[in-house]
Amino acid sequence: MKNILIVGATSAIAAACARRWCEGGARFYLVGRSADKLRQVADDLSARGAEVHTCELDLNFLESHAGLVREAFAWLGRVDVVLVAHGTLPDQKACEQDAELAIREFTSNGLSVISLLTHIANPMEAQGSGSIGVISSVAGDRGRPSNYLYGSAKSAVTAFCGGLRARLFKAGVNLTTIKPGFVDTPMTKGLPLPAPLVATPEQVAADIAKAMEAGKGVLYTRWFWRYIMLIIIHIPDRIFRKMSM
């Protein structure tokens, strides 16, 4: 039976991952901002035979992270899997006009993740085992006019995870940086996304579970995003800045 901590447990991707991990038996410590949504996820997992504890928390309150991690590790004991999956999709135009909003969104998608991982890494390192998955984004590979606030936050997360992964590897802990492309979730509802490139949460969850089990360092999901982003990051700047992306 696996002991699993999921932060941002009410996201569609996180919930899909949790359902997969239930199959082998699991105990979950679930963290999310909405008590109602947390209860729905917890009830579903409980019906599948899992033992579940929930914690309602706004993760933008960085000072609460130390206590959260202490409580989660105390309840779970040995922690086999950690998934950090919280975040928002900012309104780029609104962020361009409101610096306070921009900083708040950067905190949600970047600083809060870095803070949590700093607190989580120490007990995982001391434990000497386990796997951490962190949801970043392909948007962090190159800043684009349509979402550069979000992309810059995810770029910071990706860079932080790269260093932390190398540190934790020496202690026997794996960290997988997860870079989804377009996913059909409530967060992307109503956006004009190209249908052939849109994955379901279940497809992404299957990729995540497989990658974390294999100890993979970086996951693009679906697989073709690795090649799409390889092209995008190599477009010369003189051309790139004239494009609408």
C-alpha positions as CSV (number, residue, x, y, z in Angstrom):
1,M,0.0,0.0,0.0
2,K,1.4,3.4,-1.0
3,N,1.3,6.5,1.1
4,I,0.6,9.5,-1.2
5,L,0.6,13.3,-0.7
6,I,-1.2,15.3,-3.4
7,V,-1.1,19.1,-3.3
8,G,-3.7,20.6,-5.6
9,A,-5.7,17.4,-5.3
10,T,-8.9,18.8,-6.9
11,S,-7.3,19.4,-10.3
12,A,-8.6,17.1,-13.0
13,I,-5.1,15.7,-13.6
14,A,-4.4,15.1,-9.9
15,A,-7.7,13.4,-9.4
16,A,-7.1,11.2,-12.4
17,C,-3.7,10.3,-11.0
18,A,-5.2,9.4,-7.6
19,R,-7.7,7.1,-9.2
20,R,-4.9,5.2,-10.9
21,W,-2.8,4.9,-7.7
22,C,-5.9,3.5,-5.9
23,E,-5.6,0.4,-7.9
24,G,-2.8,-1.0,-5.9
25,G,-4.1,0.2,-2.5
26,A,-3.3,3.6,-1.1
27,R,-3.5,6.1,1.7
28,F,-3.9,9.7,0.6
29,Y,-3.3,13.1,2.2
30,L,-5.1,15.5,-0.1
31,V,-4.6,19.3,-0.1
32,G,-6.8,21.7,-2.0
33,R,-8.4,25.1,-1.7
34,S,-12.1,24.1,-2.1
35,A,-13.6,22.0,0.7
36,D,-16.5,20.9,-1.4
37,K,-14.2,19.7,-4.3
38,L,-11.8,18.0,-1.8
39,R,-14.8,16.1,-0.3
40,Q,-15.9,14.9,-3.8
41,V,-12.4,13.6,-4.6
42,A,-12.0,12.1,-1.1
43,D,-15.4,10.3,-1.3
44,D,-14.5,8.9,-4.7
45,L,-11.2,7.5,-3.5
46,S,-12.8,6.2,-0.3
47,A,-15.3,4.3,-2.4
48,R,-12.4,2.7,-4.2
49,G,-11.0,1.4,-1.0
50,A,-8.5,4.1,-0.1
51,E,-7.9,5.7,3.3
52,V,-8.1,9.5,2.9
53,H,-7.3,12.6,4.9
54,T,-8.0,16.1,3.5
55,C,-6.6,19.6,4.2
56,E,-8.3,22.7,2.9
57,L,-5.6,25.4,2.3
58,D,-4.9,28.4,0.1
59,L,-1.4,27.7,-0.9
60,N,-0.6,31.3,-1.6
61,F,-0.1,31.7,2.1
62,L,3.5,30.5,2.0
63,E,3.9,30.7,5.7
64,S,1.5,27.8,6.1
65,H,3.6,25.4,4.1
66,A,5.9,24.2,6.9
67,G,3.0,23.2,9.1
68,L,1.2,21.5,6.2
69,V,4.2,19.3,5.3
70,R,4.8,18.4,9.0
71,E,1.2,17.4,9.4
72,A,1.1,15.4,6.1
73,F,4.3,13.5,6.9
74,A,3.1,12.8,10.5
75,W,-0.2,11.4,9.2
76,L,1.3,9.4,6.4
77,G,4.5,8.2,8.0
78,R,6.7,7.0,5.2
79,V,5.8,8.9,2.0
80,D,6.1,7.0,-1.2
81,V,4.6,9.5,-3.7
82,V,4.2,13.2,-3.7
83,L,2.4,15.0,-6.5
84,V,2.5,18.8,-6.6
85,A,-0.3,19.8,-9.0
86,H,-1.8,23.1,-8.0
87,G,-1.9,26.2,-10.1
88,T,-4.1,28.7,-12.1
89,L,-4.3,29.9,-15.7
90,P,-3.9,33.7,-15.5
91,D,-5.5,36.3,-17.7
92,Q,-2.4,37.5,-19.4
93,K,-4.0,40.8,-20.5
94,A,-5.2,41.5,-17.0
95,C,-1.8,40.8,-15.6
96,E,-0.2,43.3,-18.0
97,Q,-2.4,46.0,-16.5
98,D,-2.2,45.0,-12.8
99,A,1.2,44.4,-11.2
100,E,-0.4,43.1,-8.0
101,L,-2.4,40.5,-9.9
102,A,0.7,39.5,-11.9
103,I,2.7,38.9,-8.6
104,R,-0.3,37.0,-7.1
105,E,-0.5,34.7,-10.2
106,F,3.3,34.3,-10.2
107,T,3.1,33.3,-6.6
108,S,0.3,30.7,-7.3
109,N,2.2,29.1,-10.2
110,G,5.8,29.6,-9.2
111,L,6.7,30.8,-5.8
112,S,4.2,28.6,-3.9
113,V,5.5,25.5,-5.7
114,I,9.1,26.4,-4.9
115,S,8.2,27.0,-1.3
116,L,6.4,23.7,-1.0
117,L,9.2,21.7,-2.6
118,T,11.7,23.2,-0.3
119,H,9.7,22.0,2.7
120,I,9.0,18.6,1.1
121,A,12.5,17.9,0.0
122,N,14.1,17.8,3.4
123,P,12.0,14.9,4.9
124,M,12.1,13.0,1.6
125,E,15.9,13.4,1.6
126,A,16.1,12.2,5.2
127,Q,13.8,9.3,4.3
128,G,16.0,8.2,1.5
129,S,13.3,6.9,-0.8
130,G,10.2,8.0,-2.7
131,S,9.1,9.8,-5.9
132,I,8.0,13.4,-6.4
133,G,6.1,14.6,-9.4
134,V,5.8,18.3,-10.1
135,I,3.4,19.7,-12.7
136,S,5.1,22.5,-14.7
137,S,4.1,23.2,-18.3
138,V,5.4,23.3,-21.8
139,A,4.7,27.1,-21.5
140,G,7.8,27.3,-19.4
141,D,10.1,26.3,-22.3
142,R,9.8,29.7,-24.0
143,G,8.0,32.9,-23.1
144,R,5.2,33.7,-25.6
145,P,3.1,36.9,-25.8
146,S,-0.1,35.0,-25.1
147,N,0.9,33.7,-21.7
148,Y,4.3,34.9,-20.6
149,L,3.3,35.5,-17.0
150,Y,2.2,31.9,-16.6
151,G,5.2,30.7,-18.7
152,S,7.7,32.6,-16.6
153,A,6.4,31.1,-13.4
154,K,6.6,27.6,-14.9
155,S,10.1,28.3,-16.2
156,A,11.2,29.1,-12.7
157,V,9.6,25.8,-11.5
158,T,11.3,23.8,-14.2
159,A,14.7,25.3,-13.4
160,F,14.2,24.8,-9.7
161,C,13.2,21.2,-10.2
162,G,16.3,20.5,-12.3
163,G,18.6,21.4,-9.5
164,L,16.5,19.7,-6.8
165,R,16.3,16.5,-8.9
166,A,20.1,16.3,-9.0
167,R,20.3,16.9,-5.2
168,L,17.7,14.3,-4.3
169,F,19.0,11.7,-6.7
170,K,22.0,11.3,-4.4
171,A,19.6,10.4,-1.5
172,G,17.6,7.9,-3.5
173,V,14.6,10.2,-4.2
174,N,13.4,10.8,-7.8
175,L,11.8,14.0,-9.0
176,T,9.9,14.1,-12.3
177,T,9.2,17.5,-13.9
178,I,5.9,17.1,-15.7
179,K,5.2,19.3,-18.7
180,P,1.7,18.9,-20.0
181,G,0.6,20.6,-23.2
182,F,-3.1,21.3,-23.9
183,V,-5.4,19.2,-21.5
184,D,-9.2,19.2,-21.5
185,T,-9.8,20.4,-17.9
186,P,-12.1,23.0,-16.3
187,M,-9.1,25.4,-16.3
188,T,-8.9,25.4,-20.2
189,K,-12.7,25.3,-20.8
190,G,-13.7,27.7,-23.5
191,L,-10.2,28.3,-24.9
192,P,-9.9,27.8,-28.7
193,L,-7.5,24.8,-28.5
194,P,-6.6,22.7,-31.5
195,A,-8.5,19.4,-30.9
196,P,-5.8,17.0,-32.2
197,L,-3.3,18.4,-29.6
198,V,-5.7,18.2,-26.6
199,A,-5.3,15.3,-24.2
200,T,-7.7,14.0,-21.6
201,P,-6.7,14.1,-17.9
202,E,-6.8,10.3,-17.9
203,Q,-4.2,10.2,-20.7
204,V,-2.0,12.6,-18.9
205,A,-2.4,10.7,-15.6
206,A,-1.4,7.4,-17.3
207,D,1.8,9.2,-18.6
208,I,2.6,10.6,-15.2
209,A,2.1,7.3,-13.4
210,K,4.3,5.5,-15.9
211,A,7.1,8.2,-15.8
212,M,7.2,8.4,-12.0
213,E,7.3,4.6,-11.7
214,A,10.2,4.5,-14.1
215,G,12.1,7.3,-12.4
216,K,12.0,9.6,-15.4
217,G,13.4,13.0,-14.9
218,V,11.3,15.1,-17.4
219,L,8.0,14.1,-18.9
220,Y,6.4,15.9,-21.9
221,T,2.7,14.8,-22.0
222,R,1.5,13.9,-24.5
223,W,4.8,12.7,-26.0
224,F,4.6,14.9,-29.1
225,W,5.0,18.1,-27.1
226,R,8.7,17.4,-26.7
227,Y,9.1,17.8,-30.5
228,I,6.6,20.8,-30.8
229,M,8.6,22.7,-28.1
230,L,11.9,21.7,-29.6
231,I,10.8,23.5,-32.8
232,I,9.4,26.5,-30.9
233,I,12.5,27.1,-28.7
234,H,14.7,27.0,-31.8
235,I,12.8,29.6,-33.8
236,P,15.2,32.6,-34.2
237,D,14.1,35.6,-32.1
238,R,13.9,37.9,-35.1
239,I,11.2,35.7,-36.4
240,F,9.6,34.6,-33.2
241,R,8.8,38.1,-32.0
242,K,6.7,38.7,-35.2
243,M,4.6,35.6,-34.6
244,S,1.2,35.5,-32.9
245,M,1.5,32.7,-30.3
